[in-house]
Amino acid sequence: MDEQSPITQDSSDTQALSRRNAMWKGSAMLLSAVAVSTSPDAAYADIYDDKEKERKIKAKADGDAGKKLVPLIGFGGIALSVPFFLPNLIRLGKKVGSGGEDDGYGN
């Protein structure tokens, strides 16, 4: 009569295993929480956040400076290429100024 039925034996084993698993998981979570809270890197988290914020501000400033350079590069390219087609521009000006009668070649 002291003998337990197989159903009772299984349920007590399952309960023991689930209690062991719960204790194991709970102690593992507690250990990891202690490790994170006592870690010296945890104190530097704000420093990394500040560095990230400074990096984003610098990137935005560099992007704004780049936007200011685009028109300068465009006008610089035009200014450097004008000497190559300046004679054609002068002839075009003469032709438009005369109403199309002078072709600008001097004949």
Protein Blocks (a to p, Z undefined) as FASTA:
>chain_A
ZZccfklmmmmmmmmmmmmmmmmmmmmmmmmmmmmmmpmklmmmmmmmmmmmmmmmmmmm
mmmmmmmmmmmmmmmmmmmmmmmmmmmmmmmmmmmmnoomagoloZZ
